[in-house]
Amino acid sequence: MFTTYRPGLAAGRDAQVLHRAASPEFSGWLEHTRPAGGCARPIRLTGTITAVDRNTGRITGQLHTDELPDRTLYKACGNRRESACPDCAWVYQGDAYQVVCRGLTGGKGVPASVSRHPVVFATFTAPSFGPVHHRHVPRHTCRNRHRCDCRPAPCLARRAAGTCRHGQPAACFARHEANDPRLGQPLCLDCYDHDYHVVWNGFSGELRRRTKQAIERHLAAFCRRRGIPFVRVVTASGKVRWVPPVRVSHSKVAEIQRRAAVHFHCLLRLDGVDPNDPDALVPPPAGITVDDLEAAVHAATRQITVTTPPHPDQPQGWLIGWGEQVDVRRINTASGELPDGKVSAYLAKYATKATEAIGHSSTRLTSATVDDYADPGGDHVARLIDACWHLGRPTQTDGSGGAVTAGDRQDSLDTKPNAYARLRRWAHVLGFGGHFLTKARRYSVTFGQLRDTRATYRRGENDEPTDTITVGTLTYIGSGWLTEGDALLANTTAQQRRESRRIGREELAHEAWLGVAA
């Protein structure tokens, strides 16, 4: 984040840096802060750290944080959002890449045979809530889409270009550039259905869940028609179940578009079922191919809709369904349209983002802070936040059983939350309350396994005994570095370590390439 230069502030920070660097324990402080070195707002903890023998349970050592530099223990915040903490987001992005990529190529406990399973990369988009400015290139002639200079088509060209009922133009003949701030903005803010937009964001996770279930039902129907027998599976409780011989394992990333609507990028992998080991990853039966998976995806998106519960503003509820643009591409096949590494990097990149694409970034909103962002007569984002807060208002019943709404900016203790109450909780992300990266249990490794592997590696670097576990009895005392000088020193050192690792990886890759070329 860039701030206005102030000589007094810079001089104070420089003095803090010099004071810290000149202290005798500077090297120990750098080593102490290394685990949280690049974090923007590390967690500060106080308490006791105890070393316990794994075999006997005997305490072999004990240390209080008062004996450490700054009398505190620093821990990285772990925030996945790049706008909040670039360093922690960089670590999360690397883990996300491994989670996605291992499900395509194998490794880290996932069998390499998954690289031969049929996989499609599907993108599910939201429907239209009103016309918005957009950029469309009908035919690309560029070599690199990231540096595309192709001429776009007119935004919304219409023969009868009139005005809407609010007096705004109903057409746009501009050919928008990729960085045009009008992209994603409604042509008329008053015509745009902001209520429907945030409700769709809020219930899109349920729509995606039901869509996956419908895909698996379509695949099971293919198996029945082709005479592929179902598999007899005995559950852990001893019950016998007959299940389809094919299932879908997924990895999903949610992305907020410029128009502030959520859409989903999903990797859908076909797996078989082993009757002797239901958790094993085996290839699907020969009678089910990637063509069937692609057909099932298209059929499910056309079929599945979700009707939301009644709301005082919409007694019949809203109908939640997918938009017309559903893109399905194949990977992991001889005729695959996308390489697995490119797809993994693409999904990992969006796993560290939220509402940054629309220029909004805030923490969870409350009754005291919502007025700073919500405005029913404001811009597009302000109206969406206001819609979240208005639709998520608590309700209570009167004597006749009818619904009575509480004040829009008040949280009454005697009111009963409705099915839309979560819109207020997630108003800072425009109603979407789901995880931005999720996966099926059988798809790949977990983030926890990757963190445990990294912790084991670090303990090996520090020559810690393998038969000792560390138990911390710690209390939270604050967030952030003690001074701006400390933040500058810790972040600079962490950046140098990251750059050294990057250069090392490039050198290893170059040596491997030379070995192959020889």
C-alpha positions in Angstrom: 0.0 0.0 0.0 1.4 3.4 -1.0 1.2 6.3 1.4 2.1 10.0 1.1 5.7 10.6 2.0 6.1 12.3 5.3 9.7 13.2 6.4 9.0 12.8 10.1 7.5 9.3 9.6 10.4 8.1 7.4 12.9 9.5 9.9 11.2 7.7 12.8 11.2 4.4 10.9 14.9 4.8 9.9 15.8 5.4 13.6 13.9 2.3 14.6 15.7 0.3 12.0 19.1 1.6 13.1 18.3 1.0 16.7 17.2 -2.6 16.1 20.2 -3.4 13.8 22.7 -2.0 16.3 21.4 -4.1 19.2 23.6 -7.1 20.2 20.7 -9.5 19.8 19.9 -8.5 16.2 20.9 -11.8 14.7 18.9 -13.7 17.3 15.9 -11.4 16.6 16.1 -12.1 12.9 16.2 -15.9 13.5 13.4 -15.6 16.0 11.1 -13.7 13.6 12.0 -15.9 10.6 8.7 -18.0 10.7 6.7 -14.8 10.4 9.3 -12.7 8.6 7.3 -11.6 5.6 3.9 -11.4 7.3 2.1 -8.0 7.2 0.4 -8.5 10.5 1.9 -11.4 12.5 0.1 -12.8 15.5 1.9 -12.1 18.8 1.6 -14.8 21.5 2.7 -15.1 25.1 2.9 -18.2 27.3 5.0 -21.4 27.8 6.5 -23.7 25.2 7.1 -27.2 26.5 9.2 -30.1 25.0 7.7 -33.5 25.7 9.2 -36.9 25.0 6.9 -38.7 22.5 7.6 -42.1 24.0 7.5 -41.5 27.8 5.5 -38.3 28.1 8.3 -36.8 30.2 8.9 -33.1 30.0 12.4 -32.5 28.6 12.4 -28.7 28.5 10.4 -25.7 29.1 10.6 -22.1 27.8 8.6 -19.0 28.6 8.1 -16.3 25.9 9.6 -13.7 28.4 13.0 -15.3 27.6 12.5 -14.7 23.8 13.3 -11.5 21.9 10.5 -8.9 22.3 9.1 -11.2 25.1 6.7 -12.6 22.6 6.3 -15.4 20.0 5.5 -14.3 16.4 3.3 -16.4 14.2 2.3 -15.6 10.6 -1.3 -14.6 10.2 -2.0 -17.2 7.4 -4.4 -14.9 5.5 -5.0 -16.2 2.0 -5.9 -12.8 0.5 -3.1 -11.2 -1.3 -4.5 -7.7 -0.6 -4.3 -8.4 3.2 -0.9 -10.2 3.4 1.1 -10.8 0.3 3.6 -13.2 2.0 1.0 -15.5 3.6 -1.0 -15.4 0.3 2.2 -16.5 -1.5 2.5 -19.5 0.7 -1.2 -20.3 0.4 -1.0 -20.0 -3.4 1.9 -22.5 -3.5 -0.1 -25.0 -1.3 -3.2 -24.4 -3.5 -1.2 -25.3 -6.6 0.0 -28.5 -5.0 -3.6 -29.4 -3.9 -4.9 -28.9 -7.4 -2.0 -30.3 -9.4 -1.6 -33.5 -7.4 -5.1 -34.4 -8.2 -4.2 -34.2 -11.9 -0.7 -35.7 -12.1 -0.4 -37.6 -8.8 2.3 -37.3 -6.2 2.5 -36.6 -2.5 0.5 -39.7 -1.7 -1.8 -39.5 -4.7 -1.2 -42.4 -7.2 0.3 -41.4 -10.5 -2.5 -43.3 -12.3 -4.9 -40.4 -11.8 -3.1 -38.7 -14.7 -4.9 -41.1 -17.0 -8.4 -40.4 -15.6 -10.7 -38.3 -17.8 -10.9 -34.7 -16.5 -12.8 -31.6 -17.7 -12.3 -28.0 -16.7 -15.8 -26.4 -16.4 -16.6 -22.8 -15.8 -20.1 -22.0 -14.4 -21.3 -18.4 -14.6 -24.2 -16.4 -13.2 -27.2 -15.4 -15.2 -27.9 -11.8 -16.2 -29.2 -9.4 -13.6 -29.2 -6.5 -16.1 -27.1 -5.2 -19.0 -23.5 -4.3 -18.0 -20.5 -3.0 -19.9 -18.4 -5.9 -21.2 -15.5 -6.5 -23.6 -15.8 -9.3 -26.2 -13.1 -10.2 -28.8 -14.9 -12.3 -31.4 -11.6 -13.5 -33.0 -8.2 -13.6 -31.3 -5.1 -13.1 -33.5 -2.7 -12.4 -30.7 -0.1 -15.0 -29.5 -0.4 -14.2 -25.8 -3.8 -13.6 -24.3 -2.2 -11.8 -21.3 -1.0 -9.1 -23.7 -4.0 -9.2 -26.1 -4.2 -6.2 -28.4 -7.0 -7.6 -30.6 -9.8 -5.3 -31.5 -12.9 -5.9 -29.4 -16.5 -5.8 -30.7 -18.8 -3.0 -29.7 -20.1 -3.4 -26.1 -23.9 -3.6 -26.5 -24.7 -2.5 -30.1 -28.4 -2.3 -30.9 -30.3 -1.1 -33.9 -33.0 0.6 -31.8 -30.7 2.4 -29.4 -33.1 4.2 -27.1 -33.2 4.8 -23.4 -34.5 2.9 -20.4 -37.4 4.0 -18.3 -34.9 5.9 -16.1 -33.6 7.9 -19.0 -30.2 6.0 -19.3 -28.9 4.8 -22.7 -30.0 1.2 -23.5 -27.0 0.6 -25.8 -23.2 1.1 -25.7 -21.2 1.2 -28.9 -17.8 1.7 -27.3 -15.0 -0.8 -27.8 -13.7 -1.1 -24.3 -10.1 -1.6 -23.5 -9.1 -4.3 -21.0 -8.5 -1.8 -18.3 -11.6 0.3 -18.8 -13.1 1.1 -15.4 -16.6 0.9 -16.9 -16.3 -2.9 -17.5 -18.8 -4.7 -15.3 -20.8 -1.6 -14.4 -24.5 -1.7 -15.2 -25.7 0.6 -18.0 -28.5 1.7 -15.6 -28.0 1.3 -11.9 -31.8 1.6 -11.2 -32.7 -1.1 -13.8 -30.2 -3.5 -12.4 -31.6 -6.1 -10.0 -29.2 -5.8 -7.1 -31.4 -7.9 -4.8 -31.4 -10.9 -7.1 -27.7 -10.5 -7.6 -26.7 -10.8 -4.0 -29.2 -13.6 -3.4 -27.7 -15.5 -6.3 -24.2 -15.0 -4.7 -25.5 -16.3 -1.4 -27.1 -19.5 -2.8 -24.7 -20.2 -5.6 -22.8 -22.7 -3.4 -25.9 -24.8 -2.9 -26.5 -24.6 -6.7 -23.0 -25.9 -7.4 -23.4 -28.8 -4.9 -26.7 -29.9 -6.5 -25.1 -29.6 -9.9 -22.4 -32.1 -9.0 -25.0 -34.5 -7.6 -26.9 -34.2 -10.9 -23.7 -34.9 -12.9 -23.2 -38.1 -10.9 -26.8 -39.1 -11.5 -26.4 -38.7 -15.2 -23.3 -40.8 -15.2 -25.1 -43.5 -13.2 -27.9 -43.5 -15.8 -25.3 -44.0 -18.6 -24.0 -47.0 -16.7 -27.5 -48.5 -16.4 -28.2 -48.0 -20.1 -24.9 -49.6 -21.1 -25.2 -52.6 -18.8 -22.3 -51.6 -16.6 -23.0 -53.3 -13.2 -23.2 -51.4 -10.0 -20.6 -52.1 -7.3 -21.4 -53.8 -4.0 -19.8 -51.9 -1.1 -19.9 -52.7 2.6 -19.9 -49.6 4.8 -18.0 -49.2 8.1 -21.2 -50.0 10.0 -21.6 -53.2 8.1 -24.4 -52.2 5.8 -24.4 -53.3 2.2 -24.9 -50.7 -0.5 -25.0 -50.9 -4.3 -23.3 -47.8 -5.7 -22.6 -46.6 -9.3 -19.2 -47.8 -10.6 -18.2 -44.2 -11.3 -18.0 -41.1 -9.3 -16.8 -37.5 -9.7 -14.0 -35.9 -7.7 -13.8 -32.2 -7.9 -11.6 -29.2 -7.1 -13.3 -25.8 -7.2 -12.3 -22.1 -7.1 -14.8 -19.3 -6.8 -14.0 -16.0 -8.6 -15.8 -12.7 -8.4 -16.2 -11.1 -11.8 -16.0 -7.5 -12.6 -19.7 -7.2 -12.4 -19.4 -8.6 -8.8 -21.1 -11.9 -9.5 -19.5 -15.2 -8.4 -18.6 -17.8 -11.0 -16.9 -21.1 -10.5 -14.0 -22.9 -12.1 -14.3 -26.6 -11.4 -12.0 -29.5 -12.2 -14.1 -32.6 -12.5 -12.3 -36.0 -12.6 -13.8 -39.3 -13.3 -12.9 -42.1 -10.8 -14.0 -45.7 -10.5 -15.0 -47.6 -7.4 -13.1 -50.5 -5.9 -15.5 -52.8 -4.0 -12.7 -54.0 -1.8 -11.4 -50.5 -0.9 -14.0 -47.8 -1.5 -11.4 -45.1 -0.7 -8.9 -46.2 -3.4 -8.4 -44.1 -6.5 -9.0 -46.4 -9.5 -9.8 -45.6 -13.1 -13.4 -45.5 -14.2 -14.9 -48.4 -16.2 -14.0 -48.6 -19.8 -17.6 -47.9 -20.9 -17.6 -44.4 -19.4 -15.5 -41.8 -21.2 -14.7 -38.1 -21.1 -17.5 -37.6 -23.7 -20.0 -38.9 -21.1 -18.6 -36.6 -18.4 -18.9 -33.6 -20.7 -22.4 -34.5 -21.7 -23.4 -34.9 -18.0 -22.0 -31.5 -17.2 -24.1 -29.8 -19.9 -27.2 -31.7 -19.0 -26.9 -30.9 -15.3 -26.4 -27.2 -15.8 -29.6 -27.0 -17.9 -31.6 -29.0 -15.5 -30.7 -27.9 -12.0 -32.2 -24.9 -10.3 -32.7 -23.8 -6.7 -35.7 -22.0 -5.4 -34.9 -19.9 -2.3 -37.1 -19.7 0.7 -39.8 -17.0 0.8 -38.7 -13.5 1.7 -40.9 -10.5 2.7 -39.6 -8.7 -0.4 -40.1 -11.7 -2.6 -42.8 -14.0 -1.2 -42.3 -16.7 -3.9 -38.5 -16.7 -3.5 -35.9 -16.3 -6.2 -35.0 -18.9 -8.8 -31.3 -19.7 -8.7 -29.8 -21.2 -11.9 -26.8 -21.0 -14.1 -26.2 -18.5 -16.9 -26.0 -19.3 -20.5 -22.2 -19.3 -20.6 -21.0 -22.7 -19.5 -17.6 -23.6 -20.8 -16.3 -27.2 -20.6 -12.7 -28.0 -21.7 -10.8 -31.3 -21.6 -7.5 -31.9 -20.0 -5.4 -35.0 -19.2 -6.3 -36.5 -22.6 -4.5 -36.9 -25.9 -6.8 -34.2 -27.4 -6.8 -32.2 -24.2 -7.3 -28.5 -24.7 -5.5 -27.3 -21.6 -2.3 -28.5 -19.9 -2.7 -29.5 -16.3 0.1 -27.2 -15.0 -1.5 -24.2 -16.6 -4.9 -25.0 -15.1 -3.4 -25.6 -11.6 -1.6 -22.3 -11.7 -4.7 -20.5 -12.8 -6.9 -21.9 -10.0 -4.2 -21.3 -7.4 -3.9 -17.6 -8.5 -7.6 -17.0 -7.9 -7.6 -18.8 -4.6 -5.8 -15.7 -3.1 -8.3 -13.2 -4.3 -11.8 -12.1 -3.3 -13.4 -8.7 -4.2 -10.2 -7.0 -5.3 -11.3 -7.2 -9.0 -14.2 -4.7 -8.3 -12.1 -2.3 -6.2 -13.6 -3.2 -2.8 -11.8 -4.6 0.2 -13.1 -4.6 3.8 -13.4 -6.7 6.8 -16.7 -8.1 8.1 -19.3 -5.3 8.4 -21.3 -4.4 11.5 -24.1 -2.1 12.2 -21.6 0.5 13.1 -19.5 0.3 9.9 -22.0 -0.7 7.2 -23.0 2.9 6.5 -19.4 3.6 5.3 -19.9 1.1 2.4 -23.6 0.7 1.8 -25.7 3.2 -0.1 -29.0 2.5 -1.9 -28.3 5.4 -4.2 -24.6 4.9 -4.6 -22.4 3.1 -7.1 -22.7 -0.6 -8.1 -20.8 -2.1 -5.2 -22.5 0.2 -2.6 -25.9 -0.9 -3.8 -24.9 -4.5 -3.6 -23.7 -4.2 0.0 -26.9 -2.3 0.9 -28.9 -5.1 -0.7 -27.1 -7.7 1.5 -27.8 -5.7 4.6 -31.5 -5.0 3.7 -32.4 -8.5 2.6 -30.5 -10.0 5.6 -32.4 -8.0 8.2 -33.9 -10.0 11.1 -37.6 -10.8 11.1 -40.1 -11.5 13.8 -43.6 -12.8 13.8 -46.7 -10.8 14.9 -49.7 -12.3 16.6 -51.3 -13.4 13.4 -48.1 -15.3 12.3 -47.1 -12.8 9.7 -43.5 -11.6 9.2 -42.5 -8.2 10.6 -39.1 -6.9 9.6 -36.7 -5.1 12.0 -34.9 -1.9 11.1 -32.4 -2.1 8.3 -29.5 -0.8 10.4 -30.4 -2.4 13.7 -29.9 -5.8 15.2 -32.7 -6.4 17.7 -32.3 -9.1 20.3 -35.9 -10.2 20.2 -35.9 -10.9 16.4 -35.5 -14.3 14.8 -32.9 -14.7 12.0 -34.3 -15.7 8.6 -32.8 -17.9 5.9 -31.2 -14.7 4.4 -29.5 -13.6 7.6 -26.1 -14.8 6.3 -26.2 -12.1 3.6 -25.4 -9.6 6.4 -22.6 -11.8 7.7 -21.0 -11.9 4.2 -21.9 -8.4 3.0 -18.2 -7.6 2.7 -17.9 -10.2 0.0 -21.3 -9.3 -1.6 -23.2 -12.2 -0.1 -21.0 -15.1 -1.1 -20.2 -17.0 2.1 -18.6 -20.1 0.6 -14.9 -21.1 0.6 -13.0 -19.8 -2.4 -11.1 -23.1 -2.8 -12.7 -26.5 -2.0 -12.2 -30.0 -3.1 -13.6 -33.5 -2.8 -12.1 -35.6 0.0 -10.7 -38.1 -2.5 -9.5 -35.6 -5.0 -6.0 -34.9 -3.7 -3.9 -34.1 -0.6 -5.1 -31.6 2.0 -3.7 -28.3 3.1 -3.1 -29.8 6.6 -0.9 -32.5 5.1 1.2 -30.0 3.3 1.6 -27.8 6.4 2.6 -30.9 8.4 5.2 -31.8 5.8 6.6 -28.3 5.8 6.7 -28.3 9.7 8.6 -31.6 9.6 11.1 -30.2 7.1 11.7 -27.2 9.3 12.3 -29.3 12.3 14.8 -31.2 10.4 16.5 -28.0 9.4 16.8 -27.0 13.0 18.1 -30.5 14.0 15.2 -31.0 16.4 14.9 -34.6 17.8 12.2 -36.6 16.1 11.1 -38.3 19.3 10.1 -34.9 20.9 6.9 -33.0 20.5 6.3 -29.3 21.3 3.3 -28.3 23.3 2.5 -24.6 23.6 0.2 -23.0 26.2 -0.1 -19.6 24.6 -2.3 -16.5 24.8 -3.1 -14.0 22.1 -1.8 -10.5 23.0 -2.0 -8.6 19.7 -1.3 -8.4 16.0 1.3 -6.6 13.9 5.0 -5.7 14.4 6.0 -3.6 17.4 7.4 -0.9 15.2 7.4 0.1 11.5 11.2 -0.4 11.6 10.8 -4.1 12.7 8.3 -4.6 9.9 10.7 -3.2 7.3 13.6 -5.4 8.6 11.6 -8.6 8.8 9.8 -8.2 5.5 13.1 -7.3 3.6 14.9 -10.3 5.0 12.0 -12.6 4.0 11.9 -11.1 0.5 15.6 -11.8 0.1 15.1 -15.4 1.2 12.2 -15.9 -1.3 14.4 -14.4 -4.0 17.2 -16.8 -3.2 14.8 -19.8 -3.3 13.5 -18.6 -6.6 17.0 -18.3 -8.1 17.8 -21.8 -6.7 14.8 -23.3 -8.3 15.7 -21.7 -11.7 19.2 -23.0 -11.4 18.1 -26.5 -10.7 15.6 -26.4 -13.6 18.4 -25.2 -15.9 20.7 -27.9 -14.8 18.0 -30.5 -15.3 17.4 -29.2 -18.8 21.1 -29.3 -19.6 21.2 -32.9 -18.4 18.2 -33.8 -20.7 19.8 -32.0 -23.6 23.1 -33.8 -23.2 
